[in-house]
């Protein structure tokens, strides 16, 4: 099972966190929320707003290819 390391973030996860045995197939958004890292998700995880986007620093190649809709939304996301 994958391991996810969340780097320290002043508001969301000040100490950082390592999540061992992350279930394969679970979204990063759900994984973080299930582990008490309250990232924004304004559209209630319906893939409509990109407020839950994260930056993947390592392991990007292990992720599934983004859908065309996901790529279109990320083109409009702030701060990327």
C-alpha positions as CSV (number, residue, x, y, z in Angstrom):
1,X,0.0,0.0,0.0
2,X,1.2,3.5,-0.7
3,X,2.7,5.9,1.8
4,X,1.7,9.6,1.7
5,X,3.8,12.2,3.3
6,X,2.2,15.6,3.9
7,X,4.7,18.4,4.3
8,X,4.2,20.9,7.1
9,X,1.7,23.7,6.3
10,X,1.1,26.5,8.8
11,X,-2.7,26.2,8.7
12,X,-3.6,22.7,7.5
13,X,-0.9,20.5,9.0
14,X,1.7,22.4,11.1
15,X,3.7,19.3,12.0
16,X,3.4,17.5,8.7
17,X,2.2,13.9,8.7
18,X,3.0,10.5,7.2
19,X,0.1,8.4,6.3
20,X,1.2,4.7,6.1
21,X,-0.8,2.1,4.2
22,X,-2.9,4.6,2.2
23,X,-5.6,2.5,0.4
24,X,-5.0,2.2,-3.3
25,X,-7.8,3.9,-5.3
26,X,-8.7,6.4,-2.6
27,X,-8.5,10.0,-3.7
28,X,-5.9,12.2,-2.1
29,X,-8.7,14.5,-1.0
30,X,-10.5,11.8,0.8
31,X,-7.3,10.4,2.3
32,X,-6.4,13.8,3.7
33,X,-9.8,14.5,5.1
34,X,-10.0,11.0,6.6
35,X,-6.7,11.8,8.4
36,X,-7.9,15.1,9.9
37,X,-6.2,17.3,7.3
38,X,-9.0,19.7,6.5
39,X,-8.2,20.9,2.9
40,X,-10.8,23.0,1.2
41,X,-13.3,21.2,-0.9
42,X,-16.0,23.7,-1.8
43,X,-17.9,21.6,-4.2
44,X,-18.2,18.6,-1.8
45,X,-15.8,16.5,-4.0
46,X,-17.8,16.6,-7.2
47,X,-14.8,17.7,-9.3
48,X,-16.3,21.1,-10.1
49,X,-14.1,23.8,-8.5
50,X,-10.4,22.7,-7.9
51,X,-10.3,24.1,-4.3
52,X,-9.0,20.7,-3.2
53,X,-6.0,20.7,-5.5
54,X,-2.6,19.6,-4.0
55,X,0.9,19.7,-5.2
56,X,2.6,16.3,-5.6
57,X,6.3,16.6,-5.1
58,X,7.3,12.9,-5.4
59,X,5.5,9.9,-6.8
60,X,3.7,11.8,-9.5
61,X,4.4,8.9,-12.0
62,X,2.5,6.5,-9.7
63,X,-0.8,8.5,-10.1
64,X,-3.5,7.7,-12.7
65,X,-3.6,9.9,-15.7
66,X,-5.9,12.9,-15.2
67,X,-9.2,12.9,-17.0
68,X,-9.8,15.6,-19.7
69,X,-12.3,17.3,-17.3
70,X,-9.7,17.3,-14.5
71,X,-7.1,18.9,-16.8
72,X,-9.6,21.5,-18.0
73,X,-10.4,22.4,-14.4
74,X,-6.7,22.6,-13.3
75,X,-6.1,25.0,-16.2
76,X,-8.5,27.4,-14.3
77,X,-7.2,26.7,-10.8
78,X,-5.7,29.6,-8.9
79,X,-2.1,29.5,-7.7
80,X,-0.8,26.8,-10.1
